[in-house]
Amino acid sequence: MQGEGVAQLPQAVAQAIDGHHRALLAQMAQQHDVDASPAARQLSWGMRIASLCGGLALSAALYFFFLQVWGGLATAVKVVLLVAAPVLAVLGAAFAARRERSLYFTSLLALVAVAAFVLGLWLLADIFNRTPSPAAFLVWAVFAGLLAYAWGLRLILAVALGFLAVWLAAMAGGWAGRDWLAFGDTPETFLFAGLVLALAGGWHPPRPAGFASLWTGWGLALLLAVALLLSVWGQASSLPLPVARIELAYQIAGLLLAAATLWLGIHRDWSAVANLGVGFLVLNLYVRFFEWWWDWLPRALFFLILGLVSVAVLVLLMRLRRRRTGDAR
Protein backbone atom coordinates (compact mmCIF):
# COMPACT_ATOMS: atom_id res chain seq x y z
CA MET A 1 0.00 0.00 0.00
CA GLN A 2 2.76 2.39 0.91
CA GLY A 3 4.58 1.80 -2.38
CA GLU A 4 1.41 2.66 -4.32
CA GLY A 5 0.71 5.78 -2.31
CA VAL A 6 -2.43 4.42 -0.66
CA ALA A 7 -1.10 4.99 2.85
CA GLN A 8 2.07 6.44 4.35
CA LEU A 9 3.27 4.54 7.40
CA PRO A 10 6.18 5.20 9.72
CA GLN A 11 9.21 3.17 8.74
CA ALA A 12 9.18 1.11 11.92
CA VAL A 13 5.50 0.20 11.45
CA ALA A 14 6.03 -0.70 7.79
CA GLN A 15 8.97 -2.93 8.68
CA ALA A 16 6.96 -4.63 11.43
CA ILE A 17 4.08 -5.34 9.01
CA ASP A 18 6.46 -6.70 6.36
CA GLY A 19 8.12 -8.91 8.95
CA HIS A 20 4.73 -10.19 10.11
CA HIS A 21 3.72 -11.05 6.54
CA ARG A 22 6.98 -12.86 5.90
CA ALA A 23 6.54 -14.83 9.10
CA LEU A 24 3.00 -15.80 8.10
CA LEU A 25 4.17 -16.97 4.69
CA ALA A 26 6.97 -19.00 6.27
CA GLN A 27 4.54 -20.55 8.76
CA MET A 28 2.05 -21.47 6.03
CA ALA A 29 4.83 -22.94 3.88
CA GLN A 30 6.02 -25.04 6.82
CA GLN A 31 2.65 -26.21 8.15
CA HIS A 32 0.55 -26.48 4.97
CA ASP A 33 3.18 -26.80 2.22
CA VAL A 34 2.03 -23.54 0.58
CA ASP A 35 4.17 -22.20 -2.26
CA ALA A 36 5.18 -18.75 -1.07
CA SER A 37 7.12 -17.71 -4.18
CA PRO A 38 7.18 -18.34 -7.95
CA ALA A 39 10.35 -20.39 -7.52
CA ALA A 40 8.61 -22.61 -4.95
CA ARG A 41 5.68 -23.13 -7.34
CA GLN A 42 8.03 -24.17 -10.13
CA LEU A 43 9.77 -26.62 -7.82
CA SER A 44 6.39 -28.03 -6.75
CA TRP A 45 5.50 -28.73 -10.38
CA GLY A 46 8.86 -30.40 -10.84
CA MET A 47 8.25 -32.55 -7.77
CA ARG A 48 4.81 -33.57 -9.05
CA ILE A 49 6.30 -34.61 -12.37
CA ALA A 50 9.10 -36.48 -10.63
CA SER A 51 6.54 -38.24 -8.41
CA LEU A 52 4.50 -39.31 -11.44
CA CYS A 53 7.54 -40.51 -13.38
CA GLY A 54 8.87 -42.34 -10.33
CA GLY A 55 5.57 -44.10 -9.74
CA LEU A 56 5.34 -45.17 -13.38
CA ALA A 57 8.96 -46.38 -13.39
CA LEU A 58 8.53 -48.41 -10.20
CA SER A 59 5.27 -49.89 -11.53
CA ALA A 60 7.06 -50.91 -14.73
CA ALA A 61 9.89 -52.41 -12.66
CA LEU A 62 7.36 -54.45 -10.67
CA TYR A 63 5.70 -55.70 -13.84
CA PHE A 64 8.97 -56.79 -15.48
CA PHE A 65 10.15 -58.40 -12.24
CA PHE A 66 7.06 -60.60 -12.13
CA LEU A 67 7.47 -61.31 -15.85
CA GLN A 68 11.05 -62.42 -15.30
CA VAL A 69 10.54 -64.75 -12.33
CA TRP A 70 6.96 -65.84 -12.91
CA GLY A 71 7.56 -69.11 -14.69
CA GLY A 72 9.83 -70.59 -12.01
CA LEU A 73 7.56 -69.97 -9.00
CA ALA A 74 5.11 -72.34 -7.35
CA THR A 75 1.45 -71.40 -7.35
CA ALA A 76 1.39 -70.73 -3.60
CA VAL A 77 4.40 -68.41 -3.86
CA LYS A 78 2.77 -66.56 -6.77
CA VAL A 79 -0.40 -65.97 -4.76
CA VAL A 80 1.55 -64.73 -1.73
CA LEU A 81 3.59 -62.32 -3.84
CA LEU A 82 0.56 -60.97 -5.67
CA VAL A 83 -1.29 -60.33 -2.41
CA ALA A 84 1.72 -58.96 -0.54
CA ALA A 85 2.85 -56.46 -3.19
CA PRO A 86 -0.12 -54.05 -3.01
CA VAL A 87 -0.39 -54.47 0.76
CA LEU A 88 3.25 -53.47 1.26
CA ALA A 89 2.86 -50.53 -1.11
CA VAL A 90 -0.22 -49.29 0.78
CA LEU A 91 1.61 -49.60 4.09
CA GLY A 92 4.49 -47.63 2.61
CA ALA A 93 2.10 -44.93 1.40
CA ALA A 94 0.50 -44.74 4.85
CA PHE A 95 3.94 -44.38 6.47
CA ALA A 96 4.91 -41.65 3.99
CA ALA A 97 1.65 -39.79 4.58
CA ARG A 98 2.45 -39.52 8.29
CA ARG A 99 5.96 -38.23 7.61
CA GLU A 100 5.37 -35.62 4.88
CA ARG A 101 2.88 -32.83 4.23
CA SER A 102 3.41 -32.53 0.49
CA LEU A 103 2.33 -36.18 -0.15
CA TYR A 104 4.67 -36.57 -3.13
CA PHE A 105 6.09 -39.87 -1.87
CA THR A 106 2.61 -40.91 -0.76
CA SER A 107 1.30 -40.35 -4.28
CA LEU A 108 4.25 -42.27 -5.75
CA LEU A 109 3.73 -45.28 -3.48
CA ALA A 110 -0.05 -45.18 -3.95
CA LEU A 111 0.48 -45.35 -7.71
CA VAL A 112 2.72 -48.37 -7.21
CA ALA A 113 0.04 -49.93 -4.98
CA VAL A 114 -2.60 -49.46 -7.69
CA ALA A 115 -0.30 -50.97 -10.32
CA ALA A 116 0.47 -53.93 -8.04
CA PHE A 117 -3.23 -54.43 -7.32
CA VAL A 118 -4.17 -54.34 -11.02
CA LEU A 119 -1.37 -56.73 -11.91
CA GLY A 120 -2.21 -59.01 -8.99
CA LEU A 121 -5.90 -59.29 -9.79
CA TRP A 122 -5.18 -59.90 -13.45
CA LEU A 123 -2.61 -62.63 -12.77
CA LEU A 124 -4.74 -64.27 -10.07
CA ALA A 125 -7.60 -64.52 -12.55
CA ASP A 126 -5.19 -66.14 -15.00
CA ILE A 127 -3.89 -68.59 -12.40
CA PHE A 128 -7.36 -69.78 -11.43
CA ASN A 129 -8.74 -69.64 -15.00
CA ARG A 130 -11.39 -67.05 -14.26
CA THR A 131 -13.42 -65.62 -17.14
CA PRO A 132 -12.59 -61.97 -17.89
CA SER A 133 -15.23 -59.67 -16.45
CA PRO A 134 -15.83 -55.91 -16.55
CA ALA A 135 -16.18 -56.07 -12.77
CA ALA A 136 -12.39 -56.06 -12.59
CA PHE A 137 -12.34 -52.42 -13.73
CA LEU A 138 -14.85 -51.54 -11.00
CA VAL A 139 -12.74 -53.28 -8.36
CA TRP A 140 -9.63 -51.44 -9.57
CA ALA A 141 -11.54 -48.15 -9.52
CA VAL A 142 -12.76 -48.74 -5.96
CA PHE A 143 -9.27 -49.63 -4.73
CA ALA A 144 -7.67 -46.58 -6.34
CA GLY A 145 -10.54 -44.37 -5.18
CA LEU A 146 -10.12 -45.47 -1.56
CA LEU A 147 -6.45 -44.53 -1.67
CA ALA A 148 -7.24 -41.21 -3.35
CA TYR A 149 -9.85 -40.19 -0.78
CA ALA A 150 -7.79 -41.47 2.14
CA TRP A 151 -4.99 -38.98 1.47
CA GLY A 152 -6.46 -36.49 -1.00
CA LEU A 153 -4.41 -37.69 -3.99
CA ARG A 154 -5.74 -36.21 -7.23
CA LEU A 155 -3.40 -38.24 -9.43
CA ILE A 156 -4.73 -41.49 -7.97
CA LEU A 157 -8.30 -40.24 -8.32
CA ALA A 158 -7.65 -39.60 -12.01
CA VAL A 159 -6.51 -43.23 -12.36
CA ALA A 160 -9.61 -44.43 -10.48
CA LEU A 161 -11.90 -42.40 -12.74
CA GLY A 162 -10.20 -43.90 -15.79
CA PHE A 163 -11.01 -47.41 -14.56
CA LEU A 164 -14.54 -46.33 -13.68
CA ALA A 165 -15.07 -44.86 -17.15
CA VAL A 166 -14.01 -48.13 -18.79
CA TRP A 167 -16.37 -50.11 -16.53
CA LEU A 168 -19.29 -47.81 -17.29
CA ALA A 169 -18.58 -47.99 -21.04
CA ALA A 170 -18.35 -51.79 -20.89
CA MET A 171 -21.63 -52.00 -18.97
CA ALA A 172 -23.32 -49.69 -21.49
CA GLY A 173 -22.12 -51.94 -24.32
CA GLY A 174 -23.43 -54.99 -22.48
CA TRP A 175 -26.83 -53.40 -21.96
CA ALA A 176 -26.94 -52.71 -25.71
CA GLY A 177 -26.45 -56.42 -26.39
CA ARG A 178 -22.76 -56.31 -27.32
CA ASP A 179 -19.84 -58.28 -25.94
CA TRP A 180 -18.35 -56.16 -23.18
CA LEU A 181 -14.84 -56.78 -24.55
CA ALA A 182 -15.88 -54.91 -27.72
CA PHE A 183 -16.97 -51.75 -25.89
CA GLY A 184 -14.21 -49.78 -27.60
CA ASP A 185 -15.62 -50.57 -31.05
CA THR A 186 -18.49 -48.16 -30.41
CA PRO A 187 -17.22 -44.83 -29.04
CA GLU A 188 -20.74 -43.85 -27.99
CA THR A 189 -20.55 -46.21 -25.03
CA PHE A 190 -18.17 -43.67 -23.51
CA LEU A 191 -20.86 -40.98 -23.77
CA PHE A 192 -22.71 -42.76 -20.98
CA ALA A 193 -19.52 -42.95 -18.90
CA GLY A 194 -18.76 -39.28 -19.48
CA LEU A 195 -22.27 -38.21 -18.56
CA VAL A 196 -22.20 -40.18 -15.30
CA LEU A 197 -18.81 -38.76 -14.26
CA ALA A 198 -19.77 -35.18 -15.17
CA LEU A 199 -23.03 -35.37 -13.19
CA ALA A 200 -21.23 -36.96 -10.23
CA GLY A 201 -18.81 -34.04 -10.23
CA GLY A 202 -21.72 -31.62 -9.96
CA TRP A 203 -23.00 -33.44 -6.85
CA HIS A 204 -19.56 -33.90 -5.29
CA PRO A 205 -18.96 -32.08 -1.98
CA PRO A 206 -16.32 -29.32 -1.96
CA ARG A 207 -13.86 -31.50 -0.04
CA PRO A 208 -11.33 -32.87 -0.81
CA ALA A 209 -10.25 -29.79 -2.72
CA GLY A 210 -10.09 -30.23 -6.48
CA PHE A 211 -11.90 -33.58 -6.56
CA ALA A 212 -15.23 -32.21 -7.82
CA SER A 213 -13.58 -30.46 -10.77
CA LEU A 214 -11.62 -33.64 -11.55
CA TRP A 215 -14.80 -35.74 -11.71
CA THR A 216 -16.48 -33.15 -13.93
CA GLY A 217 -13.39 -32.61 -16.06
CA TRP A 218 -12.97 -36.34 -16.70
CA GLY A 219 -16.60 -36.68 -17.74
CA LEU A 220 -16.57 -33.63 -19.99
CA ALA A 221 -13.29 -34.74 -21.58
CA LEU A 222 -14.88 -38.05 -22.54
CA LEU A 223 -17.96 -36.34 -23.96
CA LEU A 224 -15.87 -33.85 -25.93
CA ALA A 225 -13.46 -36.48 -27.24
CA VAL A 226 -16.27 -38.76 -28.45
CA ALA A 227 -18.11 -35.85 -30.08
CA LEU A 228 -14.92 -34.77 -31.88
CA LEU A 229 -14.15 -38.32 -33.03
CA LEU A 230 -17.64 -39.00 -34.38
CA SER A 231 -17.79 -35.60 -36.06
CA VAL A 232 -15.16 -36.87 -38.51
CA TRP A 233 -15.80 -40.62 -38.32
CA GLY A 234 -19.55 -41.09 -38.37
CA GLN A 235 -19.19 -44.70 -39.51
CA ALA A 236 -18.27 -45.68 -35.95
CA SER A 237 -21.60 -44.48 -34.61
CA SER A 238 -24.39 -46.92 -33.76
CA LEU A 239 -27.12 -44.42 -34.65
CA PRO A 240 -29.40 -45.60 -37.51
CA LEU A 241 -28.84 -42.42 -39.53
CA PRO A 242 -26.86 -41.46 -42.63
CA VAL A 243 -23.19 -40.82 -41.90
CA ALA A 244 -23.37 -37.20 -43.06
CA ARG A 245 -26.18 -36.43 -40.61
CA ILE A 246 -24.39 -38.16 -37.74
CA GLU A 247 -21.23 -36.15 -38.37
CA LEU A 248 -23.17 -32.89 -38.63
CA ALA A 249 -25.00 -33.61 -35.38
CA TYR A 250 -21.76 -34.30 -33.53
CA GLN A 251 -20.11 -31.23 -35.05
CA ILE A 252 -22.82 -29.01 -33.61
CA ALA A 253 -22.90 -30.90 -30.31
CA GLY A 254 -19.11 -30.70 -29.95
CA LEU A 255 -19.01 -26.93 -30.46
CA LEU A 256 -21.89 -26.32 -28.04
CA LEU A 257 -20.45 -28.66 -25.43
CA ALA A 258 -17.01 -27.04 -25.65
CA ALA A 259 -18.56 -23.60 -25.17
CA ALA A 260 -20.59 -24.90 -22.21
CA THR A 261 -17.44 -26.43 -20.69
CA LEU A 262 -15.64 -23.11 -20.98
CA TRP A 263 -18.56 -21.32 -19.31
CA LEU A 264 -18.72 -23.88 -16.49
CA GLY A 265 -14.99 -23.62 -15.83
CA ILE A 266 -15.19 -19.84 -15.60
CA HIS A 267 -18.38 -19.90 -13.51
CA ARG A 268 -16.97 -22.42 -10.99
CA ASP A 269 -13.40 -21.03 -11.04
CA TRP A 270 -12.15 -24.40 -12.31
CA SER A 271 -9.17 -23.41 -14.43
CA ALA A 272 -8.53 -26.94 -15.71
CA VAL A 273 -12.14 -27.30 -16.89
CA ALA A 274 -12.02 -23.87 -18.53
CA ASN A 275 -8.79 -24.80 -20.31
CA LEU A 276 -10.41 -28.04 -21.42
CA GLY A 277 -13.29 -26.10 -22.94
CA VAL A 278 -10.94 -23.68 -24.72
CA GLY A 279 -8.80 -26.51 -26.06
CA PHE A 280 -11.68 -28.47 -27.52
CA LEU A 281 -13.38 -25.33 -28.84
CA VAL A 282 -10.27 -24.35 -30.79
CA LEU A 283 -9.64 -27.96 -31.86
CA ASN A 284 -13.20 -28.32 -33.16
CA LEU A 285 -12.89 -25.08 -35.11
CA TYR A 286 -9.56 -26.15 -36.61
CA VAL A 287 -10.95 -29.54 -37.66
CA ARG A 288 -13.97 -27.87 -39.25
CA PHE A 289 -11.75 -25.46 -41.17
CA PHE A 290 -9.63 -28.31 -42.47
CA GLU A 291 -12.75 -30.14 -43.64
CA TRP A 292 -14.31 -27.10 -45.28
CA TRP A 293 -11.42 -25.16 -46.77
CA TRP A 294 -8.17 -27.17 -46.95
CA ASP A 295 -8.80 -28.58 -50.43
CA TRP A 296 -9.62 -25.32 -52.21
CA LEU A 297 -8.09 -22.40 -50.30
CA PRO A 298 -4.49 -21.29 -50.91
CA ARG A 299 -2.30 -22.46 -48.03
CA ALA A 300 -1.25 -18.93 -47.07
CA LEU A 301 -4.87 -17.78 -46.86
CA PHE A 302 -5.89 -20.90 -44.98
CA PHE A 303 -3.30 -20.44 -42.23
CA LEU A 304 -4.02 -16.71 -42.14
CA ILE A 305 -7.65 -17.53 -41.32
CA LEU A 306 -6.53 -19.95 -38.59
CA GLY A 307 -4.29 -17.26 -37.10
CA LEU A 308 -7.08 -14.68 -37.15
CA VAL A 309 -9.46 -17.11 -35.48
CA SER A 310 -6.87 -17.78 -32.77
CA VAL A 311 -6.48 -14.04 -32.20
CA ALA A 312 -10.27 -13.66 -31.98
CA VAL A 313 -10.47 -16.45 -29.39
CA LEU A 314 -7.65 -14.83 -27.43
CA VAL A 315 -9.40 -11.44 -27.43
CA LEU A 316 -12.65 -13.06 -26.30
CA LEU A 317 -10.93 -14.85 -23.44
CA MET A 318 -9.15 -11.67 -22.37
CA ARG A 319 -12.48 -9.85 -22.18
CA LEU A 320 -14.02 -12.67 -20.20
CA ARG A 321 -11.07 -12.62 -17.83
CA ARG A 322 -11.30 -8.87 -17.32
CA ARG A 323 -15.01 -9.07 -16.68
CA ARG A 324 -14.45 -11.91 -14.24
CA THR A 325 -11.73 -10.13 -12.28
CA GLY A 326 -13.47 -6.73 -12.38
CA ASP A 327 -10.70 -5.10 -14.42
CA ALA A 328 -12.07 -1.80 -15.74
CA ARG A 329 -9.47 -1.33 -18.44
Sequence and secondary structure as in RCSB ss.txt:
>XXXX:A:sequence
MQGEGVAQLPQAVAQAIDGHHRALLAQMAQQHDVDASPAARQLSWGMRIASLCGGLALSAALYFFFLQVWGGLAT
AVKVVLLVAAPVLAVLGAAFAARRERSLYFTSLLALVAVAAFVLGLWLLADIFNRTPSPAAFLVWAVFAGLLAYA
WGLRLILAVALGFLAVWLAAMAGGWAGRDWLAFGDTPETFLFAGLVLALAGGWHPPRPAGFASLWTGWGLALLLA
VALLLSVWGQASSLPLPVARIELAYQIAGLLLAAATLWLGIHRDWSAVANLGVGFLVLNLYVRFFEWWWDWLPRA
LFFLILGLVSVAVLVLLMRLRRRRTGDAR
>XXXX:A:secstr
 TTTTS    HHHHHHHHHHHHHHHHHHHHHH    SHHHHHHHHHHHHHHHHHHHHHHHHHHHHHHHHGGGS H
HHHHHHHHHHHHHHHHHHHHHHHH SS HHHHHHHHHHHHHHHHHHHHHHHHTT    THHHHHHHHHHHHHHHH
HT HHHHHHHHHHHHHHHHHHHHHHTTS GGGGGGSTTHHHHHHHHHHHHHHHS S STTHHHHHHHHHHHHHHH
HHHHHHH GGG  SSS HHHHHHHHHHHHHHHHHHHHHHHHHHT HHHHHHHHHHHHHHHHHHHHHHHTTTS HH
HHHHHHHHHHHHHHHHHHHHHHHHHT   
